[in-house]
Amino acid sequence: MGITARKAKEKEALTRAILDAARELFLEQGYDRTSMRMIAQRIAYSPTTIYIYFKDKDAIFHALHTEAFQLLGGRMAPLAHVADPMERLTAMGRVYLEFAEQNPGLYDLMFIMKAPVQSLEEKHHLWEEGDRVFQVLKATVEEAMKKKLLRKSDVEITSFLVWSTVHGRAALLVRDRCFKVIDEAKHDTLVADSLAIFTNWLKCLRP
């Protein structure tokens, strides 16, 4: 391996170590209580080194946020081949819930932990990857409306209703609140049954 390739690999490895350490600390301590010095100590480097890779703690959070949404988007991508938009919508909900269950820490960081942004411009930048995923949902809802599988309505509002409903279910799941209201024996069928009921309810909105 040449010097340039080796340096690039070392840089990639250190960037990964910084992101992994920051994610652990954000989830353990909370974003506000985590400092750049703590992140540096976790990987046994000086804070100065961390600043070479990321200008501040916000930049690290944004990088983690982007990675998480890219991972979720990758899980959603194969569903584009599902021809029926209602079946696709149900499958998207299933993938979303599975992602939350399998990656509770990432889901917490993506949707539950308060984002460290101050301005609308920063919020837009933070949400770019999330918006790409939401646009896929909107396209599916719009297609279902065009095929008269859903009542014609505002696409964005309907899409937000779908997402917020599934998000609520996911939030209960990652915070281990489901067993408080649902019998544990029903857990295995809970995802499929709840998505089926919700999809059927959406279909009932047709005139």
ABEGO torsion letter per residue (X at the ends): XBAAAAAAAAAAAAAAAAAAAAAAAAAAAEAAABBAAAAAAAAGBBAAAAAAABABAAAAAAAAAAAAAAAAAAAAAAAAABABAAAAAAAAAAAAAAAAAABAAAAAAAAABBBBBABAAAAAAAAAAAAAAAAAAAAAAAAAAAAGABBBBBAAAAAAAAAAAAAAAAAAAAAGAAAAABBAAAAAAAAAAAAAAAAAAAAAABX
